[in-house]
Amino acid sequence: MAKTLTQVQIERYNQTGCIYPIRVLSDDDVNEYRTQLDGLQALNAAGGRQSIPHKPYLQLTWLAELVRNPRILDAVEDLIGEDILCWNANFFIKEGRTPAHVTWHQDSTYFGLSSADVVTAWIALTDSVEANGAMQFIPGSHVLDQLPHRETFGADNLLSRGQEIMVDVDKAKSDTISLKAGEMSLHHCRLVHNSPPNASEHRRVGLAVRYIPTSIKQTLGEDSATLVRGQDRYHHFSLEPRPARDFDPDVSESYRKIMANNAKALYRAPAAGRDVSGGER
């Protein structure tokens, strides 16, 4: 029996590759998390040493809490089962009237994972609407194989390599995911999606959290993940520590090793379009 999602929502996810909106945070939660993020960005802008790190839930206690939010995990469990790893998370922030954007792509392009059974929870910390560059997707595109991508390394592209699909995308078939602050969408890692620049005066802030079942393997080298629900019966990933405080010095050495292994795996991925995940991509 599903914990959070209705059978209609589960069927819609299976058919379209995406479901939304799902309320997961209260207004108080949103305000607290946004205050924490604003403080971190202010520190960085003032010349501090700390910016938003890779796998930020390993360095920031409030994000370690967020990726374990029961409302999020209940919905994810309804799609991939009760044993869940948090594999990665990234902020996607677009200030008002800026050219930052995300090109049409599939998340799975450089993951190197043995299965496409990966769910991204895109959690809105501000409203995300068409005017400020909300995510767009092609319904049903998640059933496609891994598509070839080119790397642009565009200065305003929020993706790591500025990757974009090398085939034409019929934009007329796209849907826009409108979310209020505190809501999330869930999408499949092969879903073809993008997000245009923010043409409004209001910033758009979202956190994309990648959840995988414990049965998945990393095919490109050593990798790690955080067990957020259930049990890890497979031990394909090194399990990551939870920080006791922000930028916890007790986990700094393990964090450096995690980042080094992660970089070796992800940046050893071959040129876009080649299969690097055992036939699942």
HUPEPE-V483146 format. One record per pair of residues at least 4 apart in sequence whose ideal C-beta (glycine too) atoms are under 8 Angstrom apart, sorted by the first residue. I is the first residue (numbers start at 0). J is the second residue. If there is no record, write none. Layout:
i=I j=J
i=I j=J
//
This chain:
i=1 j=5
i=1 j=6
i=1 j=9
i=1 j=77
i=2 j=73
i=2 j=74
i=2 j=76
i=2 j=77
i=3 j=21
i=3 j=70
i=3 j=73
i=3 j=74
i=3 j=77
i=4 j=8
i=4 j=9
i=4 j=12
i=4 j=18
i=4 j=21
i=4 j=74
i=4 j=77
i=4 j=78
i=5 j=9
i=6 j=10
i=7 j=11
i=8 j=12
i=8 j=18
i=9 j=13
i=9 j=77
i=9 j=78
i=10 j=14
i=11 j=15
i=11 j=18
i=12 j=16
i=12 j=17
i=12 j=18
i=12 j=78
i=12 j=185
i=12 j=187
i=14 j=138
i=14 j=139
i=15 j=138
i=15 j=139
i=15 j=141
i=16 j=136
i=16 j=138
i=16 j=139
i=16 j=140
i=16 j=141
i=16 j=142
i=16 j=186
i=16 j=187
i=16 j=189
i=16 j=190
i=17 j=136
i=17 j=138
i=17 j=141
i=17 j=174
i=17 j=176
i=17 j=184
i=17 j=185
i=17 j=186
i=17 j=187
i=17 j=190
i=17 j=192
i=18 j=184
i=18 j=185
i=19 j=176
i=19 j=177
i=19 j=178
i=19 j=182
i=19 j=183
i=19 j=184
i=19 j=185
i=20 j=176
i=20 j=177
i=20 j=178
i=20 j=179
i=20 j=182
i=20 j=183
i=20 j=184
i=21 j=70
i=21 j=74
i=21 j=182
i=21 j=183
i=21 j=184
i=21 j=185
i=22 j=70
i=22 j=181
i=22 j=182
i=23 j=68
i=23 j=70
i=23 j=71
i=23 j=74
i=23 j=122
i=23 j=181
i=23 j=182
i=23 j=183
i=24 j=28
i=24 j=29
i=24 j=32
i=24 j=68
i=24 j=70
i=24 j=122
i=24 j=180
i=24 j=181
i=24 j=182
i=25 j=29
i=25 j=181
i=26 j=30
i=26 j=180
i=26 j=181
i=27 j=31
i=28 j=32
i=28 j=181
i=29 j=33
i=29 j=124
i=29 j=180
i=29 j=181
i=30 j=34
i=31 j=35
i=31 j=61
i=32 j=36
i=32 j=61
i=32 j=65
i=32 j=124
i=33 j=37
i=33 j=124
i=33 j=125
i=33 j=204
i=34 j=38
i=35 j=39
i=35 j=59
i=35 j=61
i=36 j=40
i=36 j=51
i=36 j=90
i=36 j=124
i=36 j=204
i=37 j=41
i=38 j=42
i=39 j=43
i=39 j=49
i=39 j=50
i=39 j=51
i=39 j=59
i=40 j=44
i=40 j=51
i=41 j=45
i=42 j=47
i=42 j=49
i=43 j=47
i=43 j=49
i=43 j=50
i=43 j=51
i=49 j=246
i=51 j=55
i=51 j=90
i=52 j=57
i=52 j=58
i=52 j=59
i=53 j=89
i=53 j=258
i=53 j=261
i=54 j=58
i=54 j=87
i=54 j=88
i=54 j=239
i=54 j=254
i=54 j=257
i=54 j=258
i=54 j=261
i=55 j=59
i=55 j=62
i=55 j=88
i=55 j=90
i=56 j=62
i=56 j=63
i=56 j=65
i=56 j=66
i=56 j=85
i=56 j=88
i=56 j=225
i=57 j=63
i=57 j=225
i=57 j=239
i=57 j=240
i=57 j=242
i=57 j=250
i=57 j=254
i=57 j=257
i=58 j=62
i=58 j=242
i=58 j=245
i=58 j=246
i=58 j=247
i=58 j=254
i=59 j=63
i=59 j=242
i=59 j=245
i=59 j=246
i=60 j=64
i=60 j=242
i=60 j=243
i=60 j=244
i=60 j=245
i=61 j=65
i=61 j=245
i=62 j=66
i=62 j=88
i=62 j=206
i=63 j=67
i=63 j=241
i=63 j=242
i=64 j=68
i=65 j=71
i=65 j=122
i=65 j=206
i=65 j=208
i=66 j=71
i=66 j=85
i=66 j=88
i=66 j=208
i=66 j=225
i=66 j=227
i=67 j=72
i=67 j=85
i=67 j=227
i=67 j=228
i=68 j=72
i=69 j=73
i=70 j=74
i=71 j=75
i=71 j=120
i=71 j=122
i=71 j=183
i=71 j=208
i=72 j=76
i=72 j=83
i=72 j=210
i=72 j=227
i=72 j=228
i=73 j=77
i=74 j=78
i=74 j=120
i=74 j=183
i=74 j=185
i=75 j=79
i=75 j=83
i=75 j=118
i=75 j=120
i=75 j=185
i=75 j=210
i=76 j=80
i=76 j=81
i=76 j=83
i=76 j=228
i=78 j=118
i=78 j=185
i=79 j=83
i=79 j=116
i=79 j=118
i=79 j=210
i=79 j=211
i=79 j=212
i=80 j=212
i=80 j=229
i=81 j=228
i=81 j=229
i=82 j=212
i=82 j=213
i=82 j=214
i=82 j=228
i=82 j=229
i=82 j=230
i=82 j=231
i=82 j=232
i=83 j=210
i=83 j=211
i=83 j=212
i=83 j=213
i=83 j=226
i=83 j=227
i=83 j=228
i=83 j=229
i=84 j=210
i=84 j=211
i=84 j=212
i=84 j=213
i=84 j=215
i=84 j=224
i=84 j=225
i=84 j=226
i=84 j=227
i=84 j=231
i=84 j=236
i=85 j=208
i=85 j=209
i=85 j=210
i=85 j=224
i=85 j=225
i=85 j=227
i=86 j=112
i=86 j=117
i=86 j=209
i=86 j=210
i=86 j=211
i=86 j=222
i=86 j=224
i=86 j=236
i=87 j=208
i=87 j=209
i=88 j=206
i=88 j=207
i=88 j=208
i=88 j=209
i=89 j=206
i=89 j=207
i=90 j=204
i=90 j=205
i=90 j=206
i=90 j=207
i=91 j=101
i=91 j=157
i=91 j=194
i=91 j=203
i=91 j=204
i=91 j=205
i=91 j=206
i=91 j=207
i=92 j=99
i=92 j=202
i=92 j=203
i=92 j=204
i=92 j=205
i=93 j=97
i=93 j=99
i=93 j=100
i=93 j=131
i=93 j=132
i=93 j=157
i=93 j=194
i=93 j=196
i=93 j=197
i=93 j=202
i=93 j=203
i=93 j=204
i=94 j=99
i=94 j=197
i=94 j=202
i=95 j=131
i=95 j=197
i=95 j=199
i=95 j=200
i=95 j=201
i=95 j=202
i=96 j=197
i=96 j=198
i=96 j=199
i=96 j=200
i=97 j=155
i=97 j=196
i=97 j=197
i=98 j=155
i=98 j=196
i=99 j=132
i=99 j=155
i=99 j=156
i=99 j=157
i=99 j=196
i=99 j=197
i=100 j=132
i=100 j=155
i=100 j=156
i=100 j=157
i=100 j=193
i=100 j=194
i=100 j=195
i=100 j=196
i=101 j=134
i=101 j=156
i=101 j=157
i=101 j=158
i=101 j=192
i=101 j=193
i=101 j=194
i=102 j=151
i=102 j=153
i=102 j=156
i=102 j=158
i=102 j=161
i=102 j=162
i=102 j=163
i=102 j=164
i=102 j=193
i=103 j=163
i=103 j=164
i=103 j=168
i=103 j=191
i=103 j=192
i=103 j=193
i=104 j=108
i=104 j=148
i=104 j=158
i=104 j=162
i=104 j=163
i=104 j=164
i=104 j=191
i=104 j=192
i=104 j=193
i=105 j=143
i=105 j=145
i=105 j=146
i=105 j=148
i=105 j=164
i=105 j=188
i=105 j=189
i=105 j=190
i=105 j=191
i=105 j=192
i=106 j=110
i=106 j=117
i=106 j=119
i=106 j=186
i=106 j=188
i=106 j=189
i=106 j=190
i=106 j=209
i=107 j=112
i=107 j=115
i=107 j=117
i=107 j=145
i=107 j=188
i=107 j=189
i=107 j=276
i=107 j=280
i=108 j=145
i=108 j=148
i=108 j=162
i=108 j=268
i=108 j=271
i=108 j=280
i=109 j=159
i=109 j=160
i=109 j=162
i=109 j=265
i=109 j=268
i=109 j=271
i=109 j=275
i=110 j=117
i=110 j=188
i=110 j=265
i=110 j=276
i=110 j=280
i=111 j=217
i=111 j=218
i=111 j=219
i=111 j=220
i=111 j=222
i=111 j=264
i=111 j=265
i=111 j=268
i=111 j=275
i=111 j=276
i=112 j=117
i=112 j=188
i=112 j=211
i=112 j=215
i=112 j=216
i=112 j=217
i=112 j=218
i=112 j=276
i=112 j=279
i=112 j=280
i=113 j=215
i=113 j=216
i=113 j=217
i=113 j=218
i=113 j=276
i=113 j=277
i=113 j=279
i=114 j=211
i=114 j=212
i=114 j=214
i=114 j=215
i=114 j=276
i=114 j=279
i=115 j=187
i=115 j=188
i=115 j=189
i=115 j=276
i=115 j=279
i=115 j=280
i=116 j=211
i=116 j=212
i=116 j=215
i=117 j=187
i=117 j=188
i=117 j=209
i=117 j=210
i=117 j=211
i=117 j=215
i=118 j=185
i=118 j=186
i=118 j=187
i=118 j=188
i=118 j=209
i=118 j=210
i=118 j=211
i=119 j=185
i=119 j=186
i=119 j=187
i=119 j=188
i=119 j=207
i=119 j=208
i=119 j=209
i=119 j=210
i=120 j=183
i=120 j=184
i=120 j=185
i=120 j=207
i=120 j=208
i=120 j=210
i=121 j=134
i=121 j=176
i=121 j=178
i=121 j=183
i=121 j=184
i=121 j=185
i=121 j=186
i=121 j=205
i=121 j=206
i=121 j=207
i=122 j=182
i=122 j=183
i=122 j=205
i=122 j=206
i=122 j=207
i=122 j=208
i=123 j=127
i=123 j=178
i=123 j=179
i=123 j=180
i=123 j=181
i=123 j=182
i=123 j=183
i=123 j=204
i=123 j=205
i=124 j=180
i=124 j=204
i=124 j=205
i=124 j=206
i=125 j=131
i=125 j=180
i=125 j=201
i=125 j=202
i=125 j=203
i=125 j=204
i=125 j=205
i=126 j=131
i=126 j=178
i=126 j=179
i=126 j=180
i=126 j=201
i=126 j=203
i=127 j=131
i=127 j=132
i=127 j=133
i=127 j=134
i=127 j=176
i=127 j=177
i=127 j=178
i=127 j=203
i=127 j=205
i=128 j=133
i=128 j=175
i=128 j=177
i=128 j=178
i=129 j=133
i=129 j=175
i=129 j=177
i=130 j=198
i=130 j=199
i=130 j=201
i=131 j=197
i=131 j=198
i=131 j=199
i=131 j=201
i=131 j=202
i=131 j=203
i=132 j=194
i=132 j=195
i=132 j=196
i=132 j=197
i=132 j=198
i=132 j=203
i=133 j=175
i=133 j=176
i=133 j=177
i=133 j=178
i=133 j=194
i=133 j=203
i=134 j=175
i=134 j=176
i=134 j=184
i=134 j=192
i=134 j=193
i=134 j=194
i=134 j=205
i=135 j=170
i=135 j=173
i=135 j=174
i=135 j=175
i=135 j=176
i=135 j=192
i=135 j=193
i=135 j=194
i=135 j=195
i=136 j=140
i=136 j=173
i=136 j=174
i=136 j=176
i=136 j=186
i=136 j=190
i=136 j=191
i=136 j=192
i=137 j=168
i=137 j=169
i=137 j=172
i=137 j=173
i=137 j=174
i=137 j=190
i=137 j=191
i=137 j=192
i=138 j=172
i=138 j=174
i=140 j=189
i=140 j=190
i=140 j=191
i=141 j=186
i=141 j=187
i=141 j=188
i=141 j=189
i=141 j=190
i=141 j=191
i=142 j=189
i=143 j=189
i=143 j=191
i=144 j=189
i=144 j=280
i=145 j=189
i=145 j=272
i=145 j=274
i=145 j=276
i=145 j=280
i=146 j=164
i=146 j=165
i=146 j=166
i=146 j=191
i=146 j=272
i=147 j=164
i=147 j=165
i=147 j=166
i=147 j=271
i=147 j=272
i=148 j=162
i=148 j=163
i=148 j=164
i=148 j=165
i=148 j=271
i=148 j=272
i=149 j=162
i=149 j=163
i=149 j=165
i=149 j=271
i=150 j=160
i=150 j=161
i=150 j=162
i=150 j=270
i=150 j=271
i=151 j=156
i=151 j=160
i=151 j=161
i=151 j=162
i=151 j=163
i=152 j=156
i=152 j=160
i=152 j=161
i=153 j=161
i=155 j=196
i=156 j=161
i=158 j=162
i=160 j=271
i=162 j=271
i=164 j=168
i=164 j=191
i=165 j=271
i=165 j=272
i=168 j=173
i=168 j=191
i=168 j=193
i=169 j=173
i=176 j=184
i=178 j=182
i=178 j=183
i=178 j=184
i=178 j=205
i=186 j=190
i=186 j=192
i=188 j=209
i=189 j=280
i=197 j=201
i=197 j=202
i=197 j=203
i=210 j=227
i=211 j=215
i=211 j=224
i=213 j=226
i=213 j=229
i=213 j=230
i=213 j=231
i=213 j=232
i=213 j=233
i=213 j=235
i=213 j=236
i=214 j=233
i=214 j=235
i=215 j=235
i=216 j=233
i=216 j=235
i=216 j=277
i=217 j=221
i=217 j=222
i=217 j=235
i=217 j=236
i=217 j=264
i=218 j=275
i=218 j=276
i=218 j=277
i=219 j=263
i=219 j=264
i=219 j=265
i=219 j=267
i=219 j=268
i=219 j=275
i=220 j=260
i=220 j=263
i=220 j=264
i=220 j=267
i=221 j=237
i=221 j=260
i=221 j=263
i=221 j=264
i=222 j=236
i=222 j=237
i=222 j=260
i=222 j=261
i=222 j=264
i=223 j=236
i=223 j=237
i=223 j=238
i=223 j=239
i=223 j=257
i=223 j=260
i=223 j=261
i=224 j=236
i=224 j=237
i=224 j=238
i=224 j=239
i=225 j=238
i=225 j=239
i=225 j=241
i=226 j=230
i=226 j=231
i=226 j=238
i=231 j=236
i=231 j=238
i=237 j=257
i=237 j=260
i=239 j=253
i=239 j=257
i=240 j=250
i=240 j=253
i=242 j=246
i=242 j=247
i=242 j=250
i=243 j=247
i=243 j=249
i=246 j=251
i=247 j=251
i=250 j=254
i=251 j=255
i=252 j=256
i=253 j=257
i=254 j=258
i=255 j=259
i=256 j=260
i=257 j=261
i=258 j=262
i=259 j=263
i=260 j=264
i=261 j=265
i=262 j=266
i=263 j=267
i=264 j=268
i=268 j=275
i=269 j=273
i=269 j=275
i=274 j=278
i=274 j=280
i=275 j=280
i=276 j=280
//
